[in-house]
Each structure stands twice: as C-alpha cells, then as structure tokens.
Amino acid sequence: MAGKSPLVVVGDALLDRDLTGHADRLAPDAPVPVVADCAERVRPGGAALAAWLAARDGRDVTLITGLDDGPAARELRRLLEPWLELIPLPMSGALPEKTRILAQGRPVARLDRGGGRVREATAAARAALAAGPAVLVSDYGRGAAHALREELRRRPPVVWDPHPRGGPPTPGTRLVTPARSEARGFAAGLTGDRPAPGTPGAPPDEATGRRSDLRTVTEEAAALVRHWRVGAVTVTLGARGALLSYGEHPLLVPATADHHGDACGAGDRFAATAAGLLADGALVGEAVEGAVTAASAFVGAGGAGALAGPAHPSGTSHPSRTAHGAGASAHTSGAPHPPGPPAPGDDPAAVIARVRAAGGTVVAAGGCFDLLHAGHVGLLQAARRIGDCLVVCVNSDASVRRRKGEGRPVNPLADRVRVLRALACVDAVAVFDEDTPERLLAELRPDVWVKGGDYAAAELPEAALLQEWGGQAVLLPYLDGRSSTALMARAAEGAR
C-alpha cells in the first residue's frame, strides 16, 4: 500500500493452532470437560503473527526467524509466504507449536510442543537487517534476537517486544512494549524487592488494587527506561490501555473501548502497529495511541482466534503490491469490573466515599472549562475510563479572571458547573478559588490526577503532592487545536 514504510521483523516464530468446539458434559473417567465437534484453525504465532499482521496492513515486510524442515515449519511457510519475504535461520530442534482447546469460545487447555532454538545468524539475515529502514524485534526467547544481537546494537530497533525468557532490548531502542506482568518481572529483577510474576508471594495481575497499581507501573516503567537506556517504555494494561514513560511523568493512553474478548495475539497486534507507525514517521506518543486503538479493535473482533484464513486475496502475489491492509486491531487483557457508577451531580466527598468503600479508583481532572469544547470532552471521557469515578476541579470566576484576564470567564461558574455535571463521564464537580487546585486536591486525595497531554513534564506541580498519599499524576492525549481562547478568537473574527 502506497505511503507505508517497509518493516523488518526479527524474532521467534510459532505455529498456533486452535481447536474450537462445545462442551456440555464431563468425561466419565475424570472431572474434565468433553470438547466435541472441534473445528481446527491454524495461524502464525509469535514474531510470525506480528509480521503477518503488519503485512496485512499493506506493509512490505521481511521476517527473519528460525525455521526447521519439519511439518510445523512447512505449514508456517505456507501461511506466510504469500504475504511477506521470509529469511529462515537454522534451528536445533523443531519449531514450537502452541495448541489451544476452546469450548464455547473460551480456552480450557493448552498444549505446547517443539523446543527448537536458533543456532546462528546467516549472511542473508544480516544483509536484510542492514538494508531494512525500520526493525521490530519480537523476542520470545528462542534465540533469533540473540543471534543478531551485535547487528541490532549497531542499528537499534524502533520497537522491541520483550518476553521473560528473552534478553533485554538493545540500548537506543525507541520503544519497548512489555505487558503489565512482564514489566513487573523485569523491574523486580532490577531491585529484587518484589517477587517476579508466577513465583510464590507474587500478586496476580490486576489484583493488586488500582489505587496503588498505576503509581507502581509508573515507577517500574521509568526504572526500565533508565536501566535499559531506551527512548521509551510503554506498559500495556489490558482493558485500561497503555502507559507510556520516557522516564518522567507518564502519558496514559486509555483504550477506546472496553472489550472482554479473546486477547490472544493482542500484544503482537500492538507491537506491529506501533512499529509500523514509527516507521512511517509518527511520534512515539502517536504510535502508542494508534497501537492502543488497533489492539482494542483486535480484541473486540475476537482476537487471533477470529483472524481470516491464510490465503492472500490474490492467491499468489506479495501483499505490498496487491493486498489491501486488513482492519485495525488491539492490545489488552481484561480488567476487574468496576463498582457501579455513582449518581451524577453528587457531592464530591460523598461520591469519593462510596467509590472508596467499594474498592474503586478515584480520578480527578481540573481546568477553567470556560467554553466547553471537543478537547475538554475527549479528555474527560478518557479520564473517566481510568477509574471508577471522575471529579472535575473547576476554577471559580475570580480564579479564572486572575489567570485569563478581564472579560473572562465568558460563562459564569454556575453555568460551567451545570454543563460539566450534564456530561455522562463526570460524577461530581468541585470548585476552588485559588490559582491552583493543590488545596482542593489535598482534601479530595484522588488516586489519579489527570492533565491534558499538551502539558510538559515541568508543568505538573501537582505530581509531588499526589505522591504524599500514594496517588499518581498522569498525562492523557489531548485533541490538538482545541481551546477556549481559539474559539473566542474565531467567534470575534466571525462577528467582524
């Protein structure tokens, strides 16, 4: 597809197989479900899935991965070769296979076989890596990235999708994309303070409580940026989206929709989308936003298990010359169901008390909101999706006048509060008369304080205050070109 940059994917391929049927009884000889009438679907997995998805987006893709001569590798070649250029690396052992058994669309068992590992790099692989304009590493710990480690050091990848069994990303990588459990394990390995995932005493994902979890993720991501010496780390948070850190205050990109479908393959969809956008010249924040949107759509459409059959539309041709990109997709595993929403227009203290009693997360956002516009609404909607209630802290008329000058606000406080309370995403509104909301925040003690992404890290003075009670200040993406001042200027110009 015109306009999309080529991508080289380096990593460990798998062959994924789903056996999908229905279960309505237990076996007579053991308390296990009997899955009947199974239909089989085979697809690329691991690095092969990331490369295949990028190719289906209409991108010219080269995949460098380990392949043997066994039946699983032959099947994987059949799936991939119509879509992309394949450069095999020699393996010891058989290509890994992952078989899921699903009943009523839900996994009940998984079978793994094939322990093959890449033995060494080849001249063809080195040449392809040197010639490629952008590189995605999908490291499942089977040796492909390790075999090309020196080449990757000389030209750092745009995206590195890590795995607990793999090695660390090469310094200089623009973006590393661990899942929540992976980030926790990597960070624990730096300090030894917390048990790694899956070890005795380790808290399960999403079960540690949202109130402290966001701050913990922020600290872990910042530590990984520094330790790995990479440009940025984005931690994918399942249905909550992704947290992007450059080592300072994070940007939290909420998921565009809350899907609780099959999340298998969502991480590969996220990494492939982010790498493609970076290859096309997007900023890191833009790439993460696009990847979150793609991953959410992917899960909503049924995940990897719902992918279309392997045949390329043309039957034979390379997709960069003939195919139309497959639709977007997504990253995210399920998050706990939040407590019921508070009644709109309630007293802020009462709203917060009810949400905290139910173990929920309190989110706050602030501003003048003089002329409510699409940028405000988008920010508030995204903020509400972070937690279980949203309290908006709004400047009084006197506070707005001191900040904006005479003639402001255009709308008096009562009108501004009424409009904010009418938004479905706003649970309560609190007013402050000072120039900044610090006193009000100290009273409300929210778990998360949100600012629009057009604020620089130096412009988050509330961050230190939030840390006093374990809260976290975050940036959210902000719609460009929307502001009350710009609206007033356009209106004045129109009147003239």
N, C-alpha and C positions, 0 to 999 in steps of 0.2 A: 504494500500500500504506500502510495507516494507520501513523502513527508516524514516517514518513520525511520529512525536510525537503526542500523543493524545492531545485533547483540550477540556476544559470545557468552555461552553458559558453561561454566566449569563445575563439575560436581559428580555426585554418585547417583546413578540411575537405579530404579527399582521397577519391577513389573507388579502392578497392583491388580488384584482380581476380587470382584465382589460376587458372592453367591447369595442371591436375594430370593426369599420365599416367605411363607407364612407359618406361624406356629400357634397351634390351638390345643396342644396336649403335651404331656411329659412322656419321656421314654419309660417303658415298663421296667427296665433293668437299672435305671439311675434317674435321679431327680434333675434331668436336663431337658430342655425343650427339643421337640422334634420339629426341625425346619423342613417343610415339604415343598414340592413343586419349585425347586430352585432354578432361577434363571442366572446365567453367568454373564458378567460384563468384565472385559479386560481393558486396561488403560495404562498409560505411562505413569510412573510414580517417582517421587524424589526429584532430583535435578531434571529428569526427563519430563516430568509434569510441568515444572516451571518453564522449561524450554518450549514445550509443546503449546502451552498457553500463550507464551509470547509470540510464537509463530502464528497461532490462530488469531491473534490481534492484528495480523497483517505485517509482521516484522520479519526481516531477513535474519534467521537465527542459525548459529553454529553451536552444536552441543559437543563438548569434549567430556567423555565419560568412559568408565570401564565396561567392557563387554567381553564375554567369553563366546564359545561356539555352541553352547547348549540350547535346548528348546526354548527356555525363557528369554534368552538374549535374541534368538531368531524371531520370536513373537514381538519383542520390543522393537526390533529393527523394522518389522512390517508396519508397526503403528507409527513410527517416527519418520521414516524415510520420505513419504510423500510430502512432509511438511517442512523439513529442515535438513541442513547438512550435518552429518554425523561423523565425528572423528573418534574412533574407538581407542581406548588404552588397554594394554594387555592386563589380564587378571589372573590371579591364582584362586581357583575355586569358582563356584557357579554364581551367576547373577542373583542377587537377593530377590525373593518373591514375598509379597505380603497378600494374604487372602483373608478377607473379611466375610463372615457369615452374618447375614442380616435377616431379621424377621420383622415383618410389618415396618420395614424401613429403618430399624434400629439394630446396631451391631450387638450380637450375642456372643461372638467368639472371633479370635483372630489367629491365623496360622502363619508362622514365618519359617522360611527355609532359604537356603543358599547363603553362604558366608563369604562369598568372593570378595577380594580386595585388589585394588590396583597395584600392579608391581612397579611400574615405572612410566615416565613420560616418553613421548615419541617426538621425533623431529617435526612431524606434521602437526602435532598438538602445539608445540612451541611456536611454530610459524603462524598458526591460526590465532593464537593468543596475542602474538606481537602485532598482527595486522588488524585485529578487531578494534573498532573505535570505543566500545564500552563492554565491560565484563561484569557478569553476575556470577558469584560463587554460591553454589547450593551445596553446603558441606554436610553430608550425612555420616562422616567419619569412616568412609570406606576407602580413603587413600587418594582420591583424584586431586583434591586441593593440595594435599601434602606433596604429591609427585611434582606439582608445578609451583611449589612454594617460592622458589627463587624468581621465577618469571613474574609471579604475582607481586612480589616485593618491588620489582622494577617498574611495574605499572599497576598501581593499586586499583582494585575493582570499584565500580560505582556502588554496588550493593553486595554485602556478604550476609547470607542467611545461615546462621550457625546451628550447630547441633551439639548436644552434650558430649557425644563421642568424638567430635571433630576437634580440630585445633583452633587457636584464636585467629581472628581476622588479621590480615597484614596491616601494619601501620600505614596511615594515609587513606584507607578505605573511606569513601564518602559517607556511607550509611550502612549500619549493621542492624539486622532486624530480628532479634530474639523474641520468642513468645514469653509470656509472663513467667512461667515456670523455669524456662531456660535462663532468663535474666537473673532470677533469684539464685539459681545454682551457680552461674558464673560469678556473681557478686559474692556469694558465700565462699567460693574458692579463693577470693582475694583476701578475705579477713578471717575466715574460719569462725565467725561469730554465730552464724545460723546454720542449721543443718541443710544440706542440699535436698532438692526435691526427691521424694521416694525413699529417704533414709528415716530411721526412727526419730520421732520428735519433730519432723518437718510438717508444717501446716499444709493442708491441701490447698490447691489453687482456689481463689475466690472465697475461701472460707475464713480468712484471717480478719475479716471485718473491713468494710470500706473506709471507715474513718481513718485508720492508720495506713491502709494499703497504698493510697495514692502517694502519700509522702514517702513511704518505703520504696515504691517504684521509682520515684524521682531521685532519691539518693543513690539507688542501685544503678540507674541509667547514667547519672553523672560520674559515678565511680568507674563505670566501664569505659566511658568516653576517655577519661584520663588514663586509665591503665592500658587500654588497647591503643591509644594515640590515634583515634579515628576522628573523622569530621563530626559524626553524629550517631546516636543510638536511638532507634525507635522501638519501644516495647509494645507489642501487640497485646491488647487487653480483652480479647473476645468481643462480646456484645457491647462493650464500652468504647471500642475504637482503638486508638493507639496514642502513646505518649512519646513525644519527640524531645530529645535533650541534646543540646550542644555542650553540656556541662554547666549551664546556668539554669535560669527559670525555664521550666518545660512548656512546650506547646502541646496541649491535649486536643486531639482530633476525634470528636465523638463519631460513632457510627451513624450513618444517615438513617438507618432503620434497625430495629431490634429483631433479628431473626434467630430462631432457636432450631434451625435445621441441622443437617449433617455438615459439620465443619471440616471434614477430611479434605485436605488439599488447600484449605484457605490460606495457610502460610505461604505456600508456593505461589498462589494467585497474588498475594500481597507483594512478595518479593519480585515477581515477574513484572507487575505493573509499575512498582517504584523504579526498578532498574530501567524499564523502557522509557518512562517519563524523564528520568535523569539523562538518559542517552539523548533524548530529544531536546535537552537544554532547559528543562524545568528546574526551579529551585528545589532544595531538599524539602521544605515545608509543603510546596505544591505537590511534589511527588508523593509525600505521605498522605496528603488529603485525597489524592486520586487513588492511592492504593487502598485506603480505608473504604472508600466508596465502592471500588471494584470488589473487595473482599466481602463486603456486606451483601452485594448483589449476588455474588457467587454462592454464599451460604443460603441466601433466600431462594435461589434457583435449585437448591438440592445438593450443592457441593460437588465434589469429584464424582460421586456415585451417579449423578444425573447428567454427566457430560455426554455429548453426542458421540456417535460411533466414530471409529478411527479414520474412515475413508475421507480423503481430501475431496472437496466438491468437484474438482476436475478429474479426479481419479488417479492422475499421474504427476501433475506439474508441481513445481515448487511454489509454496504459498506466497512468497514475496512478489511473484509475477502474476498470480491468478486469483488468489483467495481473498475473500473479504474477511476482516477480523471478526472473530467470534465476540459475542457480547461481553461486557464487563463482568467482574466477579468480586471475591472478598476474603477478609481475614477475620476470624472471631470465633471464639468458643462461648458457650453460654455463661451468663452471669446470674447471680441469685435473683429471684423475683422480688422486687422491692415491695415495701409495705404500701397499702392503699394510699392514694393521694389525699392530702389534706384539703379541707374545704377552702375554696378561693376566697380571698378577702379577709381571712382570719387575722387576728393579732399575731405579729411575728413571733412573740415569745411563746404563745400557745401552739402555733404551728411547729416550732422547733422542738418544744417539749414532747409533742405527740410523735414526731418522727424519731426523736432520740429514744423514746420509750420502746419503739418498735425495732430499734437497732439500725435505723436508716442513716443516710448521709445528708447533711445539711450543706447546701450550696448557696453562696451569696454572690451578687454582682452589683455594681454601682455605676452611677452616672447622673447627668442632668436630665436626659430624656426630654429635652425641650420640644423638639419636633420629632416624634417617633417615626423612624424610617426603617427600610428593609434591613439595613445593617444592624440596628438595635434588635429587631425581631429575630433575625438569624442567630445573633449572639445569645439572646435569652433562651431561645429554643434549645440551642446546643448546650448551654449551661444546665438547663433543667434535666437533660438526659444523663448528666454526670451522676446525679444523686437522686434523692427521694423527695426533696422539696427545694424550691428556689425562692429566696428572699431578696428582693431588689432594694438596695440602699440608694435613695434618691436625694439630691441636694435640695435644700429649701430655697425659696425665692431669693433670700438675702445671700445665700451661699453662691447661687448661680450668678447673681449680679456682681459679686466680688470677683468671680472668676472670669465672666464673659463681658462685663461692662454694662453701662446704662442701656436700657432698651431690652435687656434680657432678664428673665426669660420671656419668650413670646407667650407661652402658656403658663398660667399661674399654677402653683403647687397642687391645688385641689384637682384641676383638670389633668395634670400629668399623672397624679396618683390614680385617678379614675381610669384613665386609658391603660395604665400598666396593669391594674387589677383585672381589667377585662381580658387580658391575654391568658389563654389556657395554660401557658407554661409558667405563669407567675402565681405562686402560692400566697405570698404576703409582700407588703411594701413597708419599709421603714424609712423615716426621714431623719436627716442630720443637718444641723445648722452650721457646722464648722466648715472650713475649707476642704478638709479631707475626712474620710469616714473612719479613722482609727478608733475614736471613742466608741462609736456605734458597733464596730467590729468587736471590740473588747467586751461589749455587753452581749452580743449575739454569739460570739465564739463559733463561727461556721467552720465546718470541716474543710471546705474548699472555697477559695476566693478567686473569682474569675475576672480577667481583663481581656479586652479585645487584642488580637494578635498584632495590631499596629503599634502597641506599646513596646518599647525597648526594655531589655532586662534592667537597665538603670532606672527605669520609671515604674518600678514595682516596690515602693517603700513599704507597702503592707506585708511583704513577704516575711520580714523578720518578726513582725507582730504575730502573724499566723503561727510561726514556729513555737511561740510561747505555750500554746495549748495543743501542739501536735497537728495543726492544720497545714494546708498547702496552698500557696498561690500558684495559679497556672494561667497561661495564655491560651486563648481559643482563636481559631481562624476568624478573620473579620472581612466582611464584604468590602472590597476596595471602592473608593469613590463615593461613599455614602456618608453624609454628615449633615447635622442641622444647619451649620453655617453655610454649606454649599446650597442646601435647599432654599435658605433665606435669600442668598445671592441670586439664584435663578428666578425666584419669585419677584424680587425687586427689578431684575432686568426685564422680566415679562411685563410688569406694570409700566415701565418706562416705554 
